[in-house]
Amino acid sequence: MRHRLACFFSVVLAALPGPGFAQTRGADRLAVIQNETGLTMREFFASPAGTGPDSTDRLGADTIPPGGTWRLRIARDLGCRFDLRGVFMDNSVLERRNIDLCNVTRVTFGDPNAPLREATLTNDTELLLRGLFVTPPGARDRGPDRLGAEVVLAGATWRLRLGRTRDCVFDVIAVFEDDSEERRDRADLCRTPRIGFGDPTIPRREVEVANDSPTSIQRVFAAPPGAARPGPDRLGAATLGPGESFRMTIRARECVIELRAEYEGGGAETLPAVDVCTTRQIAFDGSSLPRRAEQSVTLVNRHGAPFQEAYAAAADSDDWGPNRLDSAALDIGQRRLITLVAGCELDLRVVFPNGGAEERRAVDACAIPIVVVRPGWTIAEDLADGAGGDPAPTDPPSAGSIRLRNAGSLPIVEVFTGAPGSARGPDRLGAAILGAGDSFDIRPPPGSGCTADLVAVFRDGQEVARPALDLCAGLEVSLP
């Protein structure tokens, strides 16, 4: 059965004053609803006794303020006896059944002689308080949530209004965002009209939390080491992008806490013992995340017009991603190294100044690291044909790569970049060749460091080695 604080309310029944009152509006029966609860009535329902609750709120957009009245009109053909139900601003509900409206013209909710009972609630926890229940001591039914759609933020206060009641002692239950609960049983609101949850003596500590990783952080948690609950998400509905930071406040007696960041796309990073008493800046660098594989491909423009935009995406992706040329067009004869997080198979798309576009799907960039975009390239069998003989790129090598330039008279047919002292590994040119005077931007293979033993093989079998070469130096290296 729905819980009601019956002691908050009473019903005053007035005798029918005479036939003139009932005849005010033809066939309608009239009754005055008077609100003396001390709370605003926001909904009112009336249905013939025993027929079940009425779904129509008779107040509509109106309310009945404390001390106010409202006139109820009931069709005469519905009989005399009605079940009445009022819903108040704190979600409490009062029901009165089998009221004879043929002999009663005024129904008063509440006791106008009872004192108004109010208390100030303080949330001294770190958690958002999302539910509040106030019941007579020992009641099994909690009744309505007094907060309704409201919440009490950490460190905030809220005014609890119980309306007119002679009672003083209540059980008060707070429910927080992590579903934990705190109780204040038998709280005497007459003697102490203030209720606190949490411990206000626990100090507040502030730290700056930064995201130094290349991936957005979706959630941040802070709790004492080994705590059963991780606590609330300190970011709430926000995310922390690469290079961004936010100010975090935590209440803790101890200085050492455990911080955990959960990244976009999965993966997490934990800082198990951070001293927030001595540390004012904390950074997540993503070092514990698995390294994402990168793939590079060089686009060479052998078409009849510049490329206004160029796109590269993993073959299994539904999104082309950003324009890889940024704001600079790729003129005829130029080339551009494109690097992205993907496997070997890429989808490529170029857009011309007139808005036209061409695409090539499922290009094996591991086997064909240089793709020549020329008329018919979308169906050509040899995507590397025509890679040599183009003018030197005007832009410098991209960060984290080097540019190999063939300064010899013969083409380079193979390039290897094995770790120092290890096997050569796969041919980085794949099916392509590096013609005389041509150049090729190359990055470290995924999962390897920057230092490598580079070996280039020319068409006549000559080999040129560059041991312990820094493939991330952003320099141009001429061969032989």
Residue, then its C-alpha position, 0 to 999 in steps of 0.5 A: m500500500r502506498h505510504r502516506l504521512a496521514c498525520f500531516f493531513s486531515v479532512v474537514l467536512a462541511a454541511l451542505p449550505g443550501p440548494g442555491f450552492a448546488q444550482t450554480r451550474g446546472a447539472d454540476r455538483l460543486a465542492v471546494i478543495q482547501n489546501e492547508t498542508g503547507l505544501t503546494m498541491r500540483e495534481f488532483f484526481a477525483s473518481p467515483a468511489g471504488t472505480g479505481p484511480d482516475s488518470t485525468d489531473r483535474l487541476g491541469a496547469d493549475t496548482i493549489p498553493p498552501g492556504g489556497t482553495w480550488r472549486l471542483r465540479i462533478a457531473r451529477d449523473l456520476g453519483c455522490r461518493f468519490d475517491l479523492r487524491g492529491v499529489f503535492m510538490d514533494n511527491s507525497v500523496l494523500e488519498r481520501r476514499n468514499i467522500d459523500l459530495c452530495n452532503v459535503t461542499r468543502v474538503t480541507f487537506g491538512d491541519p491549519n493549526a499544525p506548525l509548518r515543519e522544515a529542515t535544511l539538508t546538507n550534502d557533505t559527501e563527494l557524491l550527488l544526492r539523487g533521492l531523499f525519503v522521509t518516513p515515520p520512525g520504523a516505517r517499512d514503506r519509504g514513500p515518495d522521493r522528496l527530491g522529485a526531479e531535483v538533486v543535491l550536489a556535493g557540498a550543497t544544501w537543500r530545503l526540506r519542506l514537510g508541510r503542516t504536521r505536529d510530528c517531530v521525529f522521522d527516519v531520513i534516508a539519502v540515496f547517492e549517485d552510486d546507489s549507496e545510502e545513508r540514514r538518519d534514524r529518529a531525527d528530531l526536526c523540532r529540536t534540530p532542523r538541520i540534517g547532514f550527510g557525510d562528514p564536514t570535518i573531512p578536508r577538501r583537496e584539489v588537484e589539476v588533472a591533465n590528459d597528456s595522451p593522444t586519446s580522449i578520456q571519458r571517465v575519471f575516478a578517484a578513491p582511497p587505494g583498495a576501496a570497494r567502490p571507485g566513487p563517482d565519475r569526476l568528469g560527469a557528462a564531459t570528456l577530457g580531450p588530448g591536452e585538456s585539464f580540469r580541476m578536481t576536488i576530493r574529500a579525503r582524510e588520507c593523502v594517498i588516493e588511487l586515480r583511474a582514467e578510462y579512455e575513448g575506444g576502451g583501455a584504462e590507466t591507473l595511478p595507484a598511489v597519488d599523494v594529493c597533499t603534496t601533488r598539485q598536478i597529475a597527468f595521464d599520458g596513456s603509457s599503459l595503453p596498447r600501442r595502436a598500429e599505424q599505416s603509411v601510404t604516399l599519394v603521388n598526383r599524376h592526374g590532370a588537376p590538383f587534389q583539393e582534398a584527400y582521404a584515407a581510412a581503414a577498409d573496414s571503417d564507415d567513416w572517411g575521417p579528416n581531410r589528410l591534406d589539411s588546407a594545402a592542395l596537392d598539385i600535379g607532380q607532388r606527393r604527400l605521405i599519409t599516416l593513420v591508425a589502420g591495418c594494411e588495407l586502406d580505402l583512398r579518396v581524392v577530391f578535385p577543385n570542381g567537386g569531382a571525386e575518385e575512390r579506390r577501395a582495399v589498397d594493400a598499403c603494406a605491399i604498395p606504400i606508394v600509390v600513383v593517382r592518375p587517370g584510370w587509377t581506380i581500376a589500374e592493376d599497377l598502382a605504383d606505376g609512374a612513381g618515379g621522375d616527379p619533382a622533389p616534394t616542396d614540403p619537409p618530411s613529416a614529424g616521426s619520419i625521414r625522406l629517402r632520396n635516390a641520388g643514384s642513376l639506377p632505381i632502388v628496388e628494395v628498402f629494409t629497416g630492421a632493428p639494429g643487429s636483427a634480420r632485415g624484415p620486410d621490403r618497405l617498398g613492396a611492389a613499388i620502386l624508387g626511381a633515380g631522383d625520386s624520394f620516399d617518406i618512411r616511418p618506423p614499422p609499427g611496434s618498433g623504435c626509431t633506430a633501425d639499420l637501413v639497407a637499400v638495394f639498387r637494380d644492379g644488386q648494389e647495396v647501401a647501408r645506413p646503420a643505426l639510422d634515426l627514422c623519426a628524425g624528420l631529415e632527408v637522407s640521400l642514397p647512395 
